Amino acid sequence: MRIKEEHYELVVCGGGLAGICAAVSAARHGARTCLVQDRPVLGGNSSSEIRVQPQGAANFHAYAKETGIISELLIEERAVNHEEIWTNSVWDMILYDTVMRTPGLTLHMNTSIVDAVLAEDGSIRSVVGRVAHAETELILHAKLFIDCTGDGIVADMADCSWRMGSEGRAEFGERHAPEQPSSDVMGSSIYFRAVDTGRPAPYRPPEWAYSYDDASFFYNKGRIPNPSNGYWWIELGVPWHTIHEAETIRHELTRHLLGIWDWVKNKDPLLKDKASNYALDWIGQVPGKRESRRIIGEFMLTENDLSDGAVFADEVAFGGWFIDLHGPGGLLAEVSEPTAVEGHDHADHVTKSYIGPFSLPLRTLISRDCENLLMAGRNISVTHVALGAVRVMGTTALMGQAAGTAAAVALRRGMAIKKAAAEAIVEIQQTLLRDGCFLLGCRNEDPADLARMAWITASSEAMFSGMAPDTEEDAGRIDTKRDLLQERRGQWIAVDGTALEQVAVCISNLSGKEQLLRACLVPVDHIWDYATNQRSAVAETELCVPPGVRQWIGWPVGLPDGWTREGYVRLDLEANPYLIWHRAAGMEPGFVSGVDRGNGRMRHYRTGIGMSLRVEPAQRCYRAEHVISGVTRPYRSTNLWRSSPERLLPQWLELEWAEPVTIGSIELTFPGQLLQDFRFYPIGHKDPQCPKDYRIWAWQNGEWLLLLQIRDNYQRLRKHPLQAETTKIKIEIEATNGAPTAEIYEVRCYGS
C-alpha cells in the first residue's frame, strides 16, 4: 500500500452538490482546498449514477430559484445538454470541468474516507482516504474540514454527536413529528429509464424479481406508474439500516424495480399496451439516499423555525421545499407518502406541509463537538421533520457554498470557525451576496462597492400598465377545471408609491346571468407574503360582472399619492365558480399570482403565471436605480431595471460619480432562470431576458472609451476585470437571448 500525505487549508469530504459548491467557493476565495469523492463521478444524487434532478424552492415559490454556484452550473447544463432527462454524463462533465478549472482546488476521486486522526483537543488533524483500485492511502492534513458525505462519516469518526431516526412530537413540539420517537428514517430510491424502441420490446423478469399483481397497490396508494421514466417511490428503508445495510437495500430495490417493470409491461391493464414498445435503457445501481445521520451543531433547526418564517441573524442560505417526509418502509409500507396518496394541490397534507421560503443559520453547519468541522447537505443539524424540507439538492448546494465561504473567511482572518461565525458573519453574508446568492434578511451593504455611491440613469425605463389575457384561450384551450374561480386568487402588483386610480381585470361570466365578484387590494411585504387573513385591505369592492366572455371589469380604487411605499400590493378576487379570471399572456418580470390553499395562506398559482389586469396610471416599477437596491431578484420590489418595450435595442444604463473613481472590476447580475424550477426549462434553454451581447464604456477625456465587449452570454452573474479612472460607466445592452428589453438586476463596481 502506497502512503501519500498532502497538506491543505481545507478538506471537503463528499462530492455531491453540497461538496462541490463548498470546495469551489472556498477555493475561489483563496483557500487551498481539496475535494474528496468516493465515486467515479461528481454530483451525488444528481449524478448519472443516480439521476435525481436537483430541485428546490422554485418548485413551490415563484422567483425563488437558488442562485450562486448552483445556478451557474445548472444554467450551463441547460444551455449545452441534449437531453430533457438531463442528469446524464453531460451534467457529470460540467461538474468535473468546474472543479478542475478552479484554481487552488485539488480533486481526489474514487477515494473513500476511512479514518479521521484527532488532535489532543479533539479537533481533526487529518483524514485518511483509500483510493479504489490504486493501492494508495491518502493522508490529508488541513486546518478545517467540511463533512458533505451525507452519512456524516467524518463527524462520526471524529466522535461528534449525531442523531438518526425520528424525534417524538413532545421534544420540539413539531406537528409533523410522530407521537413517539423511533429509529425510523426516510428510505432510499433507485431510478430507471426506459426508451421507446419503435417496435415491440417483450420483457421477461428474472426469477429473483418481485412479482406484483394488485393494481390497487399502485393506483390507490400513491404509486402511479408510467412507461418511460423511473419513480421516486421505488423506495426502501425500514426495516434495513440505511447505512450499514445499504447494499441489501440496493439489491432489494433492484428486485422490486424489475417486478414493477414487469407489472407495467405485462400486467397493467392501463399501461401494458402503451408500454409495448418500451425497453429498459438504464437501471440505477447506486441508491439515492434521503436520510441517515444528522450531526449535532451549534443550533438544531426544527419544523417550527421553518414554519414560523424566522430570519436568523446568521442566515447564510434559504430553502422553500415543503415538509416532505416519506413514510418509513417505502414499498413495504401500506401507502406511499401522504401528498402522493391524496394526489391533488388542495389535499389536506399538502396544505399543512407547505412552508417557506425560510432561512438557514450558519450555526446549523458547524459541529458542536469538533472545533474545526463544518457540514453541509442532508447531514446538518436539523430534526427529522425539518430535514424533510432542507434535504433537497437545491438547498444543500446553498449550504455547501455557505460553508465553503465561511471556511475561507475564517482561514483568511486566522480565526476558529466558531469565532468567525460570530464575529465575521456580516463579511460571510456580504461575500455570499456578492457571489450571487440570495438571503432573505440581507442586502448588499458592501462599503467597497463604488456603484452604491453613483447616480443611476438609463436610456429608458419600462412602465407597468397591465397584462393582456392569454390569446391561446381563444382557441378553446380554457382549462375550465383550473381556470374557474373555485377559490380565492391573488395577483401581486408592483407599485411605485404614487397614485393608483383604476384597476381592471379580464373576466368571463359563463352563468348566463349577472354575477357579483368581491375584490380587495391587500398590502404585502414581499412576493412570498401569502397571508390571507392577517392584513386589512387598503381598498375593497363588489364588482358586477354581466354575462359574457373576456370582459374588462374596472374598479376605481382611487388611492392617492403616498398611499403606500414602493413595493407590492396584492389584488385578491374571491371565489365565484361561475367566473374565469383569464391568465395573462406571457410573464411580466416580477409579477406572480397565487391561489388560496387554506390555513390562511396562498401558494403560487400553477408555475407562477400572471393574471390579466390593467392599472391606471402606469407604475414606474422598473427604475434604473434598482440596480443598486442591494437585492438581485423580485422580493420586496421588482429590484430590476428594465428598458421600455417601446424602445428598440440597444439600450443603456449609466453610473455617474461626483468625483473621478478608479474602477478595477465591474460585476453584473442579469435575469437568469429564476422563476421556475430548472426541470421546467427545455433543452438548450438560455433565459430570454438575459443579455447576450453587451458593451461596457468609460467616460474619459470628453468621450466614451470602449472597455469591454461581450458576445454570446447566457450566464446570470458576470464579473469583469477592468482598469479605468472615470466619472461615468455605461453598460450598453445590444442584444438579449430573446426578450425585446434590456434588463439588469445589479451593478457593482470595485476599485480592485
Rosetta blueprint (number, residue, H / E / L):
1 M L
2 R E
3 I E
4 K E
5 E E
6 E E
7 H E
8 Y L
9 E L
10 L E
11 V E
12 V E
13 C E
14 G L
15 G L
16 G E
17 L H
18 A H
19 G H
20 I H
21 C H
22 A H
23 A H
24 V H
25 S H
26 A H
27 A H
28 R H
29 H L
30 G L
31 A L
32 R L
33 T E
34 C E
35 L E
36 V E
37 Q L
38 D L
39 R L
40 P L
41 V L
42 L L
43 G E
44 G H
45 N H
46 S H
47 S L
48 S L
49 E L
50 I L
51 R L
52 V L
53 Q L
54 P L
55 Q L
56 G L
57 A H
58 A H
59 N H
60 F L
61 H L
62 A L
63 Y L
64 A L
65 K L
66 E L
67 T L
68 G L
69 I H
70 I H
71 S H
72 E H
73 L H
74 L H
75 I H
76 E H
77 E H
78 R H
79 A H
80 V H
81 N L
82 H L
83 E L
84 E L
85 I L
86 W L
87 T L
88 N L
89 S H
90 V H
91 W H
92 D H
93 M H
94 I H
95 L H
96 Y H
97 D H
98 T H
99 V H
100 M H
101 R L
102 T L
103 P L
104 G L
105 L E
106 T E
107 L E
108 H E
109 M L
110 N L
111 T E
112 S E
113 I E
114 V E
115 D E
116 A E
117 V E
118 L E
119 A L
120 E L
121 D L
122 G L
123 S L
124 I E
125 R E
126 S E
127 V E
128 V E
129 G E
130 R E
131 V E
132 A L
133 H L
134 A L
135 E L
136 T E
137 E E
138 L E
139 I E
140 L E
141 H E
142 A L
143 K L
144 L E
145 F E
146 I E
147 D E
148 C L
149 T L
150 G L
151 D L
152 G L
153 I H
154 V H
155 A H
156 D H
157 M H
158 A L
159 D L
160 C L
161 S L
162 W E
163 R E
164 M L
165 G L
166 S E
167 E L
168 G L
169 R H
170 A H
171 E H
172 F H
173 G L
174 E L
175 R L
176 H L
177 A L
178 P L
179 E L
180 Q L
181 P L
182 S E
183 S L
184 D L
185 V L
186 M L
187 G L
188 S E
189 S E
190 I L
191 Y L
192 F E
193 R E
194 A E
195 V E
196 D E
197 T L
198 G L
199 R L
200 P L
201 A L
202 P L
203 Y L
204 R L
205 P L
206 P L
207 E L
208 W L
209 A L
210 Y L
211 S L
212 Y L
213 D L
214 D L
215 A H
216 S H
217 F H
218 F H
219 Y H
220 N L
221 K L
222 G L
223 R L
224 I L
225 P L
226 N L
227 P L
228 S L
229 N E
230 G L
231 Y L
232 W L
233 W L
234 I L
235 E E
236 L E
237 G L
238 V L
239 P L
240 W L
241 H L
242 T L
243 I L
244 H L
245 E L
246 A H
247 E H
248 T H
249 I H
250 R H
251 H H
252 E H
253 L H
254 T H
255 R H
256 H H
257 L H
258 L H
259 G H
260 I H
261 W H
262 D H
263 W H
264 V H
265 K H
266 N H
267 K H
268 D L
269 P L
270 L L
271 L L
272 K L
273 D L
274 K L
275 A L
276 S L
277 N L
278 Y E
279 A E
280 L E
281 D E
282 W E
283 I E
284 G L
285 Q L
286 V L
287 P L
288 G E
289 K E
290 R L
291 E L
292 S L
293 R L
294 R E
295 I E
296 I L
297 G E
298 E L
299 F L
300 M L
301 L E
302 T L
303 E H
304 N H
305 D H
306 L H
307 S H
308 D L
309 G L
310 A L
311 V L
312 F L
313 A L
314 D L
315 E E
316 V E
317 A E
318 F E
319 G E
320 G L
321 W L
322 F L
323 I L
324 D L
325 L L
326 H L
327 G L
328 P L
329 G L
330 G H
331 L H
332 L H
333 A L
334 E L
335 V L
336 S L
337 E L
338 P H
339 T H
340 A H
341 V H
342 E H
343 G L
344 H L
345 D L
346 H L
347 A L
348 D H
349 H H
350 V H
351 T H
352 K H
353 S H
354 Y L
355 I L
356 G L
357 P L
358 F E
359 S E
360 L E
361 P E
362 L H
363 R H
364 T H
365 L H
366 I E
367 S E
368 R L
369 D L
370 C L
371 E L
372 N L
373 L E
374 L E
375 M E
376 A L
377 G L
378 R L
379 N L
380 I L
381 S L
382 V E
383 T L
384 H H
385 V H
386 A H
387 L H
388 G H
389 A H
390 V H
391 R L
392 V L
393 M H
394 G H
395 T H
396 T H
397 A H
398 L H
399 M H
400 G H
401 Q H
402 A H
403 A H
404 G H
405 T H
406 A H
407 A H
408 A H
409 V H
410 A H
411 L H
412 R H
413 R H
414 G L
415 M L
416 A L
417 I H
418 K H
419 K H
420 A H
421 A H
422 A H
423 E H
424 A L
425 I H
426 V H
427 E H
428 I H
429 Q H
430 Q H
431 T H
432 L H
433 L H
434 R H
435 D L
436 G L
437 C L
438 F L
439 L L
440 L L
441 G L
442 C L
443 R L
444 N L
445 E L
446 D L
447 P L
448 A L
449 D L
450 L H
451 A H
452 R H
453 M H
454 A L
455 W E
456 I E
457 T E
458 A E
459 S L
460 S L
461 E L
462 A L
463 M L
464 F E
465 S E
466 G E
467 M E
468 A L
469 P E
470 D L
471 T H
472 E H
473 E H
474 D H
475 A H
476 G L
477 R L
478 I L
479 D L
480 T H
481 K H
482 R H
483 D H
484 L E
485 L E
486 Q L
487 E L
488 R L
489 R E
490 G E
491 Q E
492 W E
493 I E
494 A E
495 V E
496 D L
497 G L
498 T L
499 A L
500 L E
501 E L
502 Q E
503 V E
504 A E
505 V E
506 C E
507 I E
508 S E
509 N E
510 L L
511 S L
512 G L
513 K L
514 E L
515 Q E
516 L E
517 L E
518 R E
519 A E
520 C E
521 L E
522 V E
523 P E
524 V E
525 D L
526 H L
527 I L
528 W L
529 D L
530 Y L
531 A E
532 T L
533 N L
534 Q L
535 R L
536 S L
537 A L
538 V L
539 A E
540 E E
541 T E
542 E E
543 L E
544 C E
545 V E
546 P L
547 P L
548 G E
549 V E
550 R E
551 Q E
552 W E
553 I E
554 G E
555 W E
556 P L
557 V L
558 G L
559 L E
560 P L
561 D L
562 G L
563 W L
564 T L
565 R L
566 E L
567 G E
568 Y E
569 V E
570 R E
571 L E
572 D E
573 L E
574 E L
575 A L
576 N E
577 P E
578 Y E
579 L E
580 I E
581 W E
582 H L
583 R E
584 A E
585 A L
586 G L
587 M L
588 E L
589 P L
590 G L
591 F L
592 V L
593 S E
594 G E
595 V E
596 D E
597 R L
598 G L
599 N L
600 G L
601 R E
602 M E
603 R E
604 H E
605 Y L
606 R L
607 T L
608 G L
609 I L
610 G L
611 M E
612 S L
613 L E
614 R E
615 V E
616 E E
617 P E
618 A E
619 Q E
620 R L
621 C L
622 Y L
623 R L
624 A H
625 E H
626 H H
627 V H
628 I H
629 S L
630 G L
631 V L
632 T L
633 R L
634 P L
635 Y L
636 R L
637 S L
638 T L
639 N L
640 L L
641 W E
642 R E
643 S L
644 S L
645 P L
646 E L
647 R L
648 L L
649 L L
650 P L
651 Q E
652 W E
653 L E
654 E E
655 L E
656 E E
657 W E
658 A E
659 E E
660 P E
661 V E
662 T E
663 I E
664 G E
665 S E
666 I E
667 E E
668 L E
669 T E
670 F L
671 P L
672 G L
673 Q L
674 L L
675 L L
676 Q L
677 D L
678 F H
679 R H
680 F H
681 Y L
682 P L
683 I L
684 G L
685 H L
686 K L
687 D L
688 P L
689 Q L
690 C L
691 P E
692 K E
693 D E
694 Y E
695 R E
696 I E
697 W E
698 A E
699 W E
700 Q E
701 N L
702 G L
703 E E
704 W E
705 L E
706 L E
707 L E
708 L E
709 Q E
710 I E
711 R L
712 D L
713 N L
714 Y L
715 Q L
716 R L
717 L E
718 R E
719 K E
720 H E
721 P E
722 L E
723 Q E
724 A E
725 E E
726 T E
727 T E
728 K E
729 I E
730 K E
731 I E
732 E E
733 I E
734 E E
735 A E
736 T E
737 N L
738 G L
739 A L
740 P L
741 T L
742 A L
743 E E
744 I E
745 Y L
746 E E
747 V E
748 R E
749 C E
750 Y E
751 G L
752 S L
